[in-house]
Amino acid sequence: MTPPTTRTWARRGHTPVIRVRGRSQRRVSLAAMCCYKPGERSRFIYRPMFHKDHKTKERRSFAWTNFRALLVAAHQQLGAPVVLVWDNLNTHRAAGMRDFIATHDWVTAFHLPPYAPELNPVEGIWSLLRRSSQTNTAFADPDHLVRVLRHGLRQIQYRSHLIDGCLTATGLTP
């Protein structure tokens, strides 16, 4: 992952160039849910997945079963029915996920229109994460990246006003 840069400098008349060493083939995936309930503080539930070896046939992103496990954990943690507002990621629309939602009365799913990231509060979380904990950082190795991501996500998780702000930015209401 190339580091996001917030500030840099160069001589007047020279375009700043930031050199980054080679890219790793390892990958980190994140799945997250912003949880809103009127009268209660907003919650943020996330699960990271670290893919260690790019040479195996291992899936390099979340499968619908991983999202199912996140939903079950969120339901247990929240102790309430879950109403999902999802983007059009293919694993959100997978047949197994549709069957799971149809067979469980505590979960209801609505899908956002295609190409509408401005309506997804989690996109605001990713923006906050990139602009806070990842700026001006060259990660030494994938483990360093995972540590910084977890720290940044925990900082957001404990600040419900940031999670509320991400919902407000979409124009949606709970």
Contact map, one row per residue, 1 for C-alpha under 8 A:
111000000000000000000011000000000000000000000000000000000000000000000000000000000000000000000000000000000000000000000000000000000000000000000000000000000000000000000000000000
111100000000000000010010000000000000000000000000000000000000000000000000000000000000000000000000000000000000000000000000000000000000000001000000000000000000000000000000000000
111110000000000000000000000000000000000000000000000000000000000000000000000000000000000000000000000000000000000000000000000000000000011111100000000000000000000000000000000000
011111000000000000000000000000000000000000000000000000000000000000000000000000000000000000000000000000000000000000000000000000000110011110000000000000000000000000000000000000
001111110000000000000000000000000000000000000000000000000000000000000000000000000000000000000000000000000000000000000000000000000000001110000000000000000000000000000000000000
000111110000000000000000000000000000000000000000000000000000000000000000000000000000000000000000000000000000000000000000000000000010001100000000000000000000000000000000000000
000011111000000000000000000000000000000000000000000000000000000000000000000000000000000000000000000000000000000000000000000000000000000100000000000000000000000000000000000000
000011111100000100000000000000000000000000000000000000000000000000000000000000000000000000000000000000000000000000000000000000000000000000000000000000000000000000000000000000
000000111110000100000000000000000000000000000000000000000000000000000000000000000000000000000000000000000000000000000000000000000000000000000000000000000000000000000000000000
000000011111011100000000000000000000000000000000000000000000000000000000000000000000000000000000000000000000000000000000000000000000000000000000000000000000000000000000000000
000000001111111000000000000000000000000000000000000000000000000000000000000000000000000000000000000000000000000000000000000000000000000000000000000000000000000000000000000000
000000000111110000000000000000000000000000000000000000000000000000000000000000000000000000000000000000000000000000000000000000000000000000000000000000000000000000000000000000
000000000011111000000000000000000000000000000000000000000000000000000000000000000000000000000000000000000000000000000000000000000000000000000000000000000000000000000000000000
000000000111111100000000000000000000000000000000000000000000000000000000000000000000000000000000000000000000000000000000000000000000000000000000000000000000000000000000000000
000000000110111110000000000000000000000000000000000000000000000000000000000000000000000000000000000000000000000000000000000000000000000000000000000000000000000000000000000000
000000011100011111000000000000000000000000000000000000000000000000000000000000000000000000000000000000000000000000000000000000000000000000000000000000000000000000000000000000
000000000000001111100000000000000000000000000000000000000000000000000000000000000000000000000000000000000000000000000000000000000000000000000000000000000000000000000000000000
000000000000000111110000000000000000000000000000000000000000000000000000000000000000000000000000000000000000000000000000000000000000000000000000000000000000000000000000000000
000000000000000011111000000000000000000000000000000000000000000000000000000000000000000000000000000000000000000000000000000000000000000000000000000000000000000000000000000000
010000000000000001111100000000000000000000000000000000000000000000000000000000000000000000000000000000000000000000000000000000000000000001000000000000000000000000000000000000
000000000000000000111110000000000000000000000000000000000000000000000000000000000000000000000000000000000000000000000000000000000000000000000000000000000000000000000000000000
000000000000000000011111000000000000000000000000000000000000000000000000000000000000000000000000000000000000000000000000000000000000000000000000000000000000000000000000000000
110000000000000000001111100000000000000000000000000000000000000000000000000000000000000000000000000000000000000000000000000000000000000000000000000000000000000000000000000000
100000000000000000000111111000000000000000000000000000000000000000000000000000000000000000000000000000000000000000000000000000000000000000000100000000000000000000000000000000
000000000000000000000011111000000000000000000000000001000000000000000000000000000000000000000000000000000000000000000000000000000000000000000000000000000000000000000000000000
000000000000000000000001111100000000000000000000011111000000000000000000000000000000000000000000000000000000000000000000000000000000000000000100000000000000000000000000000000
000000000000000000000001111110000000000000000000011101000001000000000000000000000000000000000000000000000000000000000000000000000000000000000100000000000000000000000000000000
000000000000000000000000011111000000000000000001111000000000000000000000000000000000000000000000000000000000000000000000000000000000000000000000010000000000000000000000000000
000000000000000000000000001111100000000000000001111000000001110000000000000000000000000000000000000000000000000000000000000000000000000000000000000000000000000000000000000000
000000000000000000000000000111110000000000000111100000000000000000000000000000000000000000000000000000000000000000000000000000000000000000000000000000000000000000000000000000
000000000000000000000000000011111000000000000111000000000000010000100000000000000000000000000000000000000000000000000000000000000000000000000000000000000000000000000000000000
000000000000000000000000000001111100000000011110000000000000000000000000000000000000000000000000000000000000000000000000010000000000000000000000000000000000000000000000000000
000000000000000000000000000000111110000000011100000000000000000000000000000000000000000000000000000000000000000000000000010000000000000000000000000000000000000000000000000000
000000000000000000000000000000011111000001111000000000000000000000000000000000000000000000000000000000000000000000000000110000000000000000000000000000000000000000100000000000
000000000000000000000000000000001111100001111000000000000000000000000000000000000000000000000000000000000000000000000000000000000000000000000000000000000000000000000000000000
000000000000000000000000000000000111110111100000000000000000000000000000000000000000000000000000000000000000000000000000000000000000000000000000000000000000000000000000000001
000000000000000000000000000000000011111111000000000000000000000000000000000000000000000000000000000000000000000000000000000000000000000000000000000000000000000000000000000001
000000000000000000000000000000000001111100000000000000000000000000000000000000000000000000000000000000000000000000000000000000000000000000000000000000000000000000000000000001
000000000000000000000000000000000000111110000000000000000000000000000000000000000000000000000000000000000000000000000000000000000000000000000000000000000000000000000000000000
000000000000000000000000000000000001111111000000000000000000000000000000000000000000000000000000000000000000000000000000000000000000000000000000000000000000000000000000000000
000000000000000000000000000000000001101111100000000000000000000000000000000000000000000000000000000000000000000000000000000000000000000000000000000000000000000100000000000000
000000000000000000000000000000000111100111110000000000000000000000000000000000000000000000000000000000000000000000000000000000000000000000000000000000000000000110110000000000
000000000000000000000000000000000111000011111000000000000000000000000000000000000000000000000000000000000000000000000000000000000000000000000000000000000000100100100000000000
000000000000000000000000000000011110000001111100000000000000000000000000000000000000000000000000000000000000000000000000000000000000000000000000000000000001100000100000000000
000000000000000000000000000000011110000000111110000000000000000000000000010000000000000000000000000000000000000000000000000000000000000000000000000000000000100000000000000000
000000000000000000000000000001111000000000011111000000000000000000000100000000000000000000000000000000000000000000000000000000000000000000000000000000000000000000000000000000
000000000000000000000000000001110000000000001111100000000000000000000100000000000000000000000000000000000000000000000000000000000000000000000000000000000000000000000000000000
000000000000000000000000000111100000000000000111110000000000000000000000000000000000000000000000000000000000000000000000000000000000000000000000000000000000000000000000000000
000000000000000000000000000111000000000000000011111000000000110000000000000000000000000000000000000000000000000000000000000000000000000000000000000000000000000000000000000000
000000000000000000000000011110000000000000000001111100000000000000000000000000000000000000000000000000000000000000000000000000000000000000000000010000000000000000000000000000
000000000000000000000000011110000000000000000000111111000001000000000000000000000000000000000000000000000000000000000000000000000000000000000000000000000000000000000000000000
000000000000000000000000011000000000000000000000011111000000000000000000000000000000000000000000000000000000000000000000000000000000000000000000000000000000000000000000000000
000000000000000000000000010000000000000000000000001111110000000000000000000000000000000000000000000000000000000000000000000000000000000000000000000000000000000000000000000000
000000000000000000000000111000000000000000000000001111111101000000000000000000000000000000000000000000000000000000000000000000000000000000000000000000000000000000000000000000
000000000000000000000000000000000000000000000000000011111000000000000000000000000000000000000000000000000000000000000000000000000000000000000000000000000000000000000000000000
000000000000000000000000000000000000000000000000000011111100000000000000000000000000000000000000000000000000000000000000000000000000000000000000000000000000000000000000000000
000000000000000000000000000000000000000000000000000001111110000000000000000000000000000000000000000000000000000000000000000000000000000000000000000000000000000000000000000000
000000000000000000000000000000000000000000000000000001011111000000000000000000000000000000000000000000000000000000000000000000000000000000000000000000000000000000000000000000
000000000000000000000000000000000000000000000000000000001111111000000000000000000000000000000000000000000000000000000000000000000000000000000000000000000000000000000000000000
000000000000000000000000001010000000000000000000001001000111110000000000000000000000000000000000000000000000000000000000000000000000000000000000000000000000000000000000000000
000000000000000000000000000010000000000000000000100000000011111000000000000000000000000000000000000000000000000000000000000000000000000000000000000000000000000000000000000000
000000000000000000000000000010100000000000000000100000000011111111100000000000000000000000100000000000000000000000000000000000000000000000000000000000000000000000000000000000
000000000000000000000000000000000000000000000000000000000010111111100000000000000000000000100000000000000000000000000000000000000000000000000000000000000000000000000000000000
000000000000000000000000000000000000000000000000000000000000011111110000000000000000000000110101100000000000000000000000000000000000000000000000000000000000000000000000000000
000000000000000000000000000000000000000000000000000000000000011111111000000000000000000000000001100000000000000000000000000000000000000000000000000000000000000000000000000000
000000000000000000000000000000000000000000000000000000000000011111111100000000000000000000000000000000000000000000000000000000000000000000000000000000000000000000000000000000
000000000000000000000000000000100000000000000000000000000000011111111110000000000000000000110000000000000000000000000000000000000000000000000000000000000000000000000000000000
000000000000000000000000000000000000000000000000000000000000000111111111000000000000000000000000100100000000000000000000000000000000000000000000000000000000000000000000000000
000000000000000000000000000000000000000000000000000000000000000011111111100000000000000000000000000000000000000000000000000000000000000000000000000000000000000000000000000000
000000000000000000000000000000000000000000000110000000000000000001111111110000000000000000000000000000000000000000000000000000000000000000000000000000000000000000000000000000
000000000000000000000000000000000000000000000000000000000000000000111111111000000000000000000000000000000000000000000000000000000000000000000000000000000000000000000000000000
000000000000000000000000000000000000000000000000000000000000000000011111111100000000000000000000000000000000000000000000000000000000000000000000000000000000000000000000000000
000000000000000000000000000000000000000000000000000000000000000000001111111110000000000000000000000000000000000000000000000000000000000000000000000000000000000000000000000000
000000000000000000000000000000000000000000001000000000000000000000000111111111000000000000000000000000000000000000000000000000000000000000000000000000000000000000000000000000
000000000000000000000000000000000000000000000000000000000000000000000011111111111100000000000000000000000000000000000000000000000000000000000000000000000000000000000000000000
000000000000000000000000000000000000000000000000000000000000000000000001111111110000000000000000000000000000000000000000000000000000000000000000000000000000000000000000000000
000000000000000000000000000000000000000000000000000000000000000000000000111111100000000000000000000000000000000000000000000000000000000000000000000000000000000000000000000000
000000000000000000000000000000000000000000000000000000000000000000000000011111110000000000000000000000000000000000000000000000000000000000000000000000000000000000000000000000
000000000000000000000000000000000000000000000000000000000000000000000000001111111000000000000000000000000000000000000000000000000000000000000000000000000000000000000000000000
000000000000000000000000000000000000000000000000000000000000000000000000001101111100000000000000000000000100000000000000000000000000000000000000000000000000000000000000000000
000000000000000000000000000000000000000000000000000000000000000000000000001000111110000000000000000000000110000000000000000000000000000000000000000000000000000000000000000000
000000000000000000000000000000000000000000000000000000000000000000000000001000011111000000000000000000000111000000000000000000000000000000000000000000000000000000000000000000
000000000000000000000000000000000000000000000000000000000000000000000000000000001111100000000000000000000011110000000000000000000000000000000000000000000000000000000000000000
000000000000000000000000000000000000000000000000000000000000000000000000000000000111110000000000000000000011111000000000000000000000000000000000000000000000000000000000000000
000000000000000000000000000000000000000000000000000000000000000000000000000000000011111000000000000000000000111100000001000000000000000000000000000000000000000000000000000000
000000000000000000000000000000000000000000000000000000000000000000000000000000000001111110010000000000000000111100000001000000000000000000000000000000000000000000000000000000
000000000000000000000000000000000000000000000000000000000000000000000000000000000000111110010000000000000000001111011001000000000000000000000000000000000000000000000000000000
000000000000000000000000000000000000000000000000000000000000000000000000000000000000011111011000000000000000001111000000000000000000000000000000000000000000000000000000000000
000000000000000000000000000000000000000000000000000000000000000000000000000000000000011111111000000000000000000000000000000000000000000000000000000000000000000000000000000000
000000000000000000000000000000000000000000000000000000000000000000000000000000000000000111111100000000000000000000000000000000000000000000000000000000000000000000000000000000
000000000000000000000000000000000000000000000000000000000000011100100000000000000000000011111100100000000000000000000000000000000000000000000000000000000000000000000000000000
000000000000000000000000000000000000000000000000000000000000000100100000000000000000011111111100100000000000000000000000000000000000000000000000000000000000000000000000000000
000000000000000000000000000000000000000000000000000000000000000000000000000000000000000111111110110000000000000000000000000000000000000000000000000000000000000000000000000000
000000000000000000000000000000000000000000000000000000000000000100000000000000000000000001111111110000000000000000000000000000000000000000000000000000000000000000000000000000
000000000000000000000000000000000000000000000000000000000000000000000000000000000000000000001111111000000000000000000000000000000000000000000000000000000000000000000000000000
000000000000000000000000000000000000000000000000000000000000000110000000000000000000000000000111111100000000000000000000000000000000000000000000000000000000000000000000000000
000000000000000000000000000000000000000000000000000000000000000110010000000000000000000000111111111110000000000000000000000000000000000000000000000000000000000000000000000000
000000000000000000000000000000000000000000000000000000000000000000000000000000000000000000001111111111000000000000000000000000000000000000000000000000000000000000000000000000
000000000000000000000000000000000000000000000000000000000000000000000000000000000000000000000011111111100000000000000000000000000000000000000000000000000000000000000000000000
000000000000000000000000000000000000000000000000000000000000000000010000000000000000000000000001111111110000000000000000000000000000000000000000000000000000000000000000000000
000000000000000000000000000000000000000000000000000000000000000000000000000000000000000000000000111111111011100000000000000000000000000000000000000000000000000000000000000000
000000000000000000000000000000000000000000000000000000000000000000000000000000000000000000000000011111111000000000000000000000000000000000000000000000000000000000000000000000
000000000000000000000000000000000000000000000000000000000000000000000000000000000000000000000000001111111000000000000000000000000000000000000000000000000000000000000000000000
000000000000000000000000000000000000000000000000000000000000000000000000000000000000000000000000000111111110000000000000000000000000000000000000000000000000000000000000000000
000000000000000000000000000000000000000000000000000000000000000000000000000000000000000000000000000011111111000000000000000000000000000000000000000000000000000000000000000000
000000000000000000000000000000000000000000000000000000000000000000000000000000011100000000000000000000011111000000000000000000000000000000000000000000000000000000000000000000
000000000000000000000000000000000000000000000000000000000000000000000000000000001111000000000000000010011111100000000000000000000000000000000000000000000000000000000000000000
000000000000000000000000000000000000000000000000000000000000000000000000000000000111000000000000000010001111110000000000000000000000000000000000000000000000000000000000000000
000000000000000000000000000000000000000000000000000000000000000000000000000000000011110000000000000010000011111000000000000000000000000000000000000000000000000000000000000000
000000000000000000000000000000000000000000000000000000000000000000000000000000000011110000000000000000000001111100000000000000000000000000000000000000000000000000000000000000
000000000000000000000000000000000000000000000000000000000000000000000000000000000001111100000000000000000000111110000000000000000000000000000000000000000000000000000000000000
000000000000000000000000000000000000000000000000000000000000000000000000000000000000111100000000000000000000011111010011000000000000000000000000000000000000000000000000000000
000000000000000000000000000000000000000000000000000000000000000000000000000000000000001100000000000000000000001111110000000000000000000000000000000000000000000000000000000000
000000000000000000000000000000000000000000000000000000000000000000000000000000000000001100000000000000000000000111110000000000000000000000000000000000000000000000000000000000
000000000000000000000000000000000000000000000000000000000000000000000000000000000000000000000000000000000000000011111000000000000000000000000000000000000000000000000000000000
000000000000000000000000000000000000000000000000000000000000000000000000000000000000001000000000000000000000000111111111000000000000000000000000000000000000000000000000000000
000000000000000000000000000000000000000000000000000000000000000000000000000000000000001000000000000000000000000000111111001000000000000000000000000000000000000000000000000000
000000000000000000000000000000000000000000000000000000000000000000000000000000000000000000000000000000000000000000011111101000000000000000000000000000000000000000000000110000
000000000000000000000000000000000000000000000000000000000000000000000000000000000000000000000000000000000000000100011111100000000000000000000000000000000000000000000000011100
000000000000000000000000000000000000000000000000000000000000000000000000000000000000111000000000000000000000000100011111111100000000000000000000000000000000000000000010010000
000000000000000000000000000000000100000000000000000000000000000000000000000000000000000000000000000000000000000000000111111110000000000000000000000000000000000000100110110000
000000000000000000000000000000011100000000000000000000000000000000000000000000000000000000000000000000000000000000000001111111000000000000000000000000000000000000000100000000
000000000000000000000000000000000000000000000000000000000000000000000000000000000000000000000000000000000000000000001101111111100000000000000000000000000000000000000000000000
000000000000000000000000000000000000000000000000000000000000000000000000000000000000000000000000000000000000000000000001111111110000000000000000000000000000000000000100100000
000000000000000000000000000000000000000000000000000000000000000000000000000000000000000000000000000000000000000000000000111111111000000000000000000000000001000000100100000000
000000000000000000000000000000000000000000000000000000000000000000000000000000000000000000000000000000000000000000000000011111111100000000000000000000000000000000000000000000
000000000000000000000000000000000000000000000000000000000000000000000000000000000000000000000000000000000000000000000000001111111110000000000000000000000000000000000000000000
000000000000000000000000000000000000000000000000000000000000000000000000000000000000000000000000000000000000000000000000000111111111000000000000000000000000000000000000000000
000000000000000000000000000000000000000000000000000000000000000000000000000000000000000000000000000000000000000000000000000011111111110000000000000010011001000000000000000000
000100000000000000000000000000000000000000000000000000000000000000000000000000000000000000000000000000000000000000000000000001111111111000000000000000000000000000000000000000
000101000000000000000000000000000000000000000000000000000000000000000000000000000000000000000000000000000000000000000000000000111111111000000000000000000000000000000000000000
000000000000000000000000000000000000000000000000000000000000000000000000000000000000000000000000000000000000000000000000000000011111111000000000000000010000000000000000000000
000000000000000000000000000000000000000000000000000000000000000000000000000000000000000000000000000000000000000000000000000000001111111000000000000110110000000000000000000000
001100000000000000000000000000000000000000000000000000000000000000000000000000000000000000000000000000000000000000000000000000001111111110000000000110000000000000000000000000
001111000000000000000000000000000000000000000000000000000000000000000000000000000000000000000000000000000000000000000000000000000111111110000000000000000000000000000000000000
001111100000000000000000000000000000000000000000000000000000000000000000000000000000000000000000000000000000000000000000000000000000011111000000000000000000000000000000000000
001110000000000000000000000000000000000000000000000000000000000000000000000000000000000000000000000000000000000000000000000000000000011111100000000000000000000000000000000000
011000000000000000010000000000000000000000000000000000000000000000000000000000000000000000000000000000000000000000000000000000000000000111110000000000000000000000000000000000
001000000000000000000000000000000000000000000000000000000000000000000000000000000000000000000000000000000000000000000000000000000000000011111101100000000000000000000000000000
000000000000000000000000000000000000000000000000000000000000000000000000000000000000000000000000000000000000000000000000000000000000000001111101100000000000000000000000000000
000000000000000000000000000000000000000000000000000000000000000000000000000000000000000000000000000000000000000000000000000000000000000000111111100000000000000000000000000000
000000000000000000000001011000000000000000000000000000000000000000000000000000000000000000000000000000000000000000000000000000000000000000111111110000000000000000000000000000
000000000000000000000000000000000000000000000000000000000000000000000000000000000000000000000000000000000000000000000000000000000000000000001111111000000000000000000000000000
000000000000000000000000000000000000000000000000000000000000000000000000000000000000000000000000000000000000000000000000000000000000000000111111111100000000000000000000000000
000000000000000000000000000000000000000000000000000000000000000000000000000000000000000000000000000000000000000000000000000000000000000000111111111110000000000000000000000000
000000000000000000000000000100000000000000000000010000000000000000000000000000000000000000000000000000000000000000000000000000000000000000000111111111000000000000000000000000
000000000000000000000000000000000000000000000000000000000000000000000000000000000000000000000000000000000000000000000000000000000000000000000011111111100000000000000000000000
000000000000000000000000000000000000000000000000000000000000000000000000000000000000000000000000000000000000000000000000000000000000110000000001111111110000000000000000000000
000000000000000000000000000000000000000000000000000000000000000000000000000000000000000000000000000000000000000000000000000000001000110000000000111111111000000000000000000000
000000000000000000000000000000000000000000000000000000000000000000000000000000000000000000000000000000000000000000000000000000000000000000000000011111111100000000000000000000
000000000000000000000000000000000000000000000000000000000000000000000000000000000000000000000000000000000000000000000000000000000000100000000000001111111110000000000000000000
000000000000000000000000000000000000000000000000000000000000000000000000000000000000000000000000000000000000000000000000000000001001100000000000000111111111000000000000000000
000000000000000000000000000000000000000000000000000000000000000000000000000000000000000000000000000000000000000000000000000000001000000000000000000011111111100000000000000000
000000000000000000000000000000000000000000000000000000000000000000000000000000000000000000000000000000000000000000000000000000000000000000000000000001111111110000000000000000
000000000000000000000000000000000000000000000000000000000000000000000000000000000000000000000000000000000000000000000000000000000000000000000000000000111111111000000000000000
000000000000000000000000000000000000000000010000000000000000000000000000000000000000000000000000000000000000000000000000000010001000000000000000000000011111111101100000000000
000000000000000000000000000000000000000000111000000000000000000000000000000000000000000000000000000000000000000000000000000000000000000000000000000000001111111100100000000000
000000000000000000000000000000000000000000000000000000000000000000000000000000000000000000000000000000000000000000000000000000000000000000000000000000000111111100000000000000
000000000000000000000000000000000000000000000000000000000000000000000000000000000000000000000000000000000000000000000000000000000000000000000000000000000011111111100000000000
000000000000000000000000000000000000000011100000000000000000000000000000000000000000000000000000000000000000000000000000000000000000000000000000000000000001111111110000000000
000000000000000000000000000000000000000001000000000000000000000000000000000000000000000000000000000000000000000000000000000000000000000000000000000000000000001111111000000000
000000000000000000000000000000000000000000000000000000000000000000000000000000000000000000000000000000000000000000000000000000000000000000000000000000000001001111111100000000
000000000000000000000000000000000100000001110000000000000000000000000000000000000000000000000000000000000000000000000000100010000000000000000000000000000001101111111110000000
000000000000000000000000000000000000000001000000000000000000000000000000000000000000000000000000000000000000000000000000000000000000000000000000000000000000000111111111000000
000000000000000000000000000000000000000000000000000000000000000000000000000000000000000000000000000000000000000000000000000000000000000000000000000000000000000011111111100000
000000000000000000000000000000000000000000000000000000000000000000000000000000000000000000000000000000000000000000000000110110000000000000000000000000000000000001111111110000
000000000000000000000000000000000000000000000000000000000000000000000000000000000000000000000000000000000000000000000001100000000000000000000000000000000000000000111111111110
000000000000000000000000000000000000000000000000000000000000000000000000000000000000000000000000000000000000000000000000000000000000000000000000000000000000000000011111111110
000000000000000000000000000000000000000000000000000000000000000000000000000000000000000000000000000000000000000000000100100100000000000000000000000000000000000000001111111100
000000000000000000000000000000000000000000000000000000000000000000000000000000000000000000000000000000000000000000000111100000000000000000000000000000000000000000000111111100
000000000000000000000000000000000000000000000000000000000000000000000000000000000000000000000000000000000000000000000010000000000000000000000000000000000000000000000011111110
000000000000000000000000000000000000000000000000000000000000000000000000000000000000000000000000000000000000000000000010000000000000000000000000000000000000000000000011111111
000000000000000000000000000000000000000000000000000000000000000000000000000000000000000000000000000000000000000000000000000000000000000000000000000000000000000000000011001111
000000000000000000000000000000000001110000000000000000000000000000000000000000000000000000000000000000000000000000000000000000000000000000000000000000000000000000000000000111
